[in-house]
Amino acid sequence: MRRAQGLDPLSPVVGANLVWTLLLAGETERAVAELLRVFDLDPGNGLAAFNLGYALAEQRRYGESIAAFERSVAATGGFPWVAESIGWIRALEGDRRRARAILRESEARGEVRYAPASAIAFVRLGLQDDARLFDEPEHAFAERDAPMPWLAGMPCFDRVASGPRFVALLRRLGLARRS
């Protein structure tokens, strides 16, 4: 991503993707600093707003995180993962009722158009619905859900990362650490 940024330093898309890479690497502070640069270039960047929401969630700044995800919805019309990310945050802040409502909406949306199973798993993660959490990644694996590899690097999955179902899923994805 740094090389891509070197080739096109003014690209807000490259900047937003660099931010996601930094977040997956656990470099939240650097990611937030990069986000400020991206917003200087493109204040309406919906992908950057999404990434900001995730960065703020990692810092447990839930209200600000939801505001950033809502900014992403406004900028993009709502792309996959945004509504589910709001559901994840609602669950983390203890609003299980609203989180479950978002989960039901996402599942219903999945009946008529694309709703990534990996994103639905994200809401279940926040709800600590571990009994059903891994049903979604199994569906996501079957439908070749592109964001699946993210789960291996997202710090929010640390709570379940050593569990046998998560390890088995990573192994199927070719992302398991060799012992």
C-alpha positions, 0 to 999 in steps of 0.5 A: 500500500505504501508503494501504491501511495508513492505512485499516486500520493493524491489518491483518496482510494489508495489512502483509504486502503492504506488506512485499512492495511494499517488497521489490520496491522494493529497500527490504529494511531497511524491509521487515524493520522492517515485518515486525516490526510485522506479527508483533507484530499476528499472530505466525502470519502465514504470508504475512509469514513468506514475505516474511521468508524472501525478505528474509533471502535478499536479505541472504544469511542463508540459514539464517534464510531457510529457517527463515522459509519453513518457518514459512510452511509451518507456518502455511499448510500450504504455499501455492504458491512456498514449497517452491520458495523453499526450493529456490531457497535450497538452490541458492544455498547450494550444496546443488544435490542438495536443490534439484533434489529440490525442483524434481522434487517441484514439477514432479510436484505440477504434474501433479496440482494447481497449482504455478506455473510462475513458482515453478518458474522460481525454483528454476531461477534458483537452480540457474543453469539458464539454458537451461531457466529461461525455459521456465517463464515461457513456461508461466506466461505461457500459464497467466496465472500471477498472480505473473509481474509480480513477476519484473520487480521481484525483485532476485534476477532481476537476473542475467538481467534484461538477457538477451534472453529476459527482456526479451522476456518483460517486453515481452509482459507490458507491463513492459519499460522503454521505450528 
